[in-house]
């Protein structure tokens, strides 16, 4: 089992132990991803990146974790292979935006 699958299993186990699965339908997970991403943006609002990281690094890490957790739950629930969809998207982006060094 890959490290990514272990993380996804840990996330799902945490959720299931609290009986939260019924709250985590695809629509609500997508909404939650957006909300957590907005909370991440708040840490950078009105600051340059360096200042934001100096003053909010702990919260920035937590918000990134929230975005990733909800994203991985959504992939799991939709039975999407995270590695496969990322590789496919990178390939598509590579074709759309070819490297200038190639």
Secondary structure, DSSP 8 states (H G I E B T S, - for coil): --HHHHHHHHHHHHHHHTT-GGG--HHHHHHHHHHHHHHHHHHHTTS-HHHHHHHHHHHHHHHHHHHHHHHHHHHHHTT--HHHHHHHHHHHHHHHS--TT-
